[in-house]
Amino acid sequence: MAERLIVRLAIDYLVRWARRMADHHEGDLLQALVYATAFQTATDYLDRPGGTGHPAAISTYSLALALGQPRETVRRKVKRLTATGWLEETGSGVRASAAEIETVRGRRLAADISQLTRELINGLAALGLPVSGAAAPGAPRDARARLVRASNACALRLIELMARNTEGDVIRPVLFAAISVANTRHLPQDPASRFARFAEPLPDSERRPVTALALSREMGLPRETTRRYLAKIESRGGCRRVPGGYITNEAYFFTPQAQAMSVQIQANARRLAATLPISVLTLSDM
């Protein structure tokens, strides 16, 4: 199996998911991650037998802990999300309203996520991974929520896996993923390629550098914030500067922690392909 291609597809999905979510939240990546995490908590009941229950709330402290960010920073994001109606306050914290997915912007978000997820599923199927063909349970509203929940879970799980090597900080792994994607986006997803598997190292000559400015624009991060994160990634051996920008270090992908993470990323992609009902991927037409 072309494991490098599976990982590339999954990481490319993560980067595009992060960018698309940020687009729905004023270009603010962290704000998007706060909402996505709150949404997952609120829709937890959909995974229970029969999908019965009520949206649950989450505290600012729990959000900050989950995202590895300062509590005050997260509090400001929560305040903004509440002011704009994405979140609502309760006695025990904040929650994403289940009805939000039926608003105009909620439908747009679901349609965008549907498109991204469909492309990921199609790409994984092309590599030979089994894909679910089951019907989506519940009403269209629940189907939308299930789709966004499953797609968010895939992306947030990827971030969580990668954040284990970044002291829990969720921004650094997303930026590292963005570097990797920018370096290799031009390469074909060809299972017959000599670089389809990790057994064949990808030489630096095959990577296209990406600038800090391009990464800042791509991920919706302030330029100085991007530079600080790049310095951290570089200091830990994840990337380095070359003429034209930054490239990831191939040697990093062969460290024990990176290889273990690669196995988990592949398992995450397989899980999504095997369990997400195909019928929810046409929600943009509902």
Secondary structure, 3 states (H helix, E strand, C coil): CCHHHHHHHHHHHHHHHHHHHHHCCCCCHHHHHHHHHHHHHHCHHHHCHHHCCCCCCECHHHHHHHHCCCHHHHHHHHHHHHHCCCEEEECCEEEECHHHHHCHHHHHHHHHHHHHHHHHHHHHHHCCCCCCCCCCCCCHHHHHHHHHHHHHHHHHHHHHHHHCCCCCCCHHHHHHHHHHHHHHCCCCCCCCCCCCCCCCCCCHHHCCCECHHHHHHHHCCCHHHHHHHHHHHHHCCCEEEECCEEEECHHHHHCHHHHHHHHHHHHHHHHHHHHCCHHHHHHHHC
